[in-house]
Amino acid sequence: MGGRVRVGALSLCLSLCALGLLLAALLTDHWYETDPRRHRAACESRAQRPRLLPLPLPLRRLPRRAGPDPDRRPPPGRSPAVLRSACARPLFATYAGLWRKCYRLGIDPHLDSLVQRGEGGRCTAIKYHFSYPMRFRNIPFNLTKTIQQDEWHLLHLRRITAGFLGMAAAVLVCGCVVATVSFFWEESLTQHIAGLLFLMTGIFCAISLCTYAASISYDLNRLPTFLYSLPDDVEHGYSWSIFCAWCSLGFMVAAGCLCTAYPFVSRTKIIHLKSTRNSSV
């Protein structure tokens, strides 16, 4: 009986630690971070490097057109050199979670001044409802449809991540309640149920973490690459919030295996002791 109580107390402590780490991961915004300082320094050094310019050629007078064609667009697959230039693209140090994306202050003085004056917001909410992305005039219509389809698939991945992580937190709370009840009523049965709930929580948490990793990879490989992919010298990666979620998953699995396996092990020991006692008698 004392061993069962110790197992129940240990599994309850593990589940409470898992719940705390999971709530920390849900409520914080440090799941993924980007740091473009090295990229910015490389672009500045490249801009300050002296270049040998060719001699100017004499200008030839071209025939003047009647007027600009406002509906004329570049052919499909082509975009202005400004957009394709990695150094012309504005990149900021950011950190993002499940609910919002924020800029890191203290890195870009111009951005810091805009935020302090109230002309720009530091954080923006991550959308969980579909809205058509802005239409760029210099991007073909087929590529715009591709951007909309990618946005739709990315939205589904975000919803799966947030939904399964919310279900994991709810089931984990139920498992903690059942593990607490096991100290007072039907210890073997309630411990077994609590273990199953902990394992179910681990499954939900694993699904949400895998879909989050898939959404990050999908977002970085979207088309066109000059708008969504990051240059090679931009530092980016997962941060401490997602590591809290992975540690929470480990505690869930440990608590679930402990609560599920111990009643069978103790029952086997009791049956073995009874058989040996009957044989000795």
Buried (B, 14 or more C-beta within 10 A) or exposed (E): EEEBEEBBEBBBEBBBBBBEBBBBBBEBBBBBBBBBBEBBEBBEEEEEEEEEEEEEEEEEEEEEEEEEEEEEEEEEEEBEEEBBEBEEBEBBBBBBBBBBBBBBEEBBEEBBEBBEEEEEEBBEEBEEEEEEEEEBEEBBEEBBEBBEEBBEBBBEBBBBBBBBBBBBBEBBBBBBBBBBBBBEEEBBEBBBBBBBBBBBBBBBBBBBBEBBBBBBEBBEEBEBEBBBBBBEBBEBEBBEBBBBBBBBBBBBBBBBBBBBEBBEEBEEEEEEEEEEEEEEE
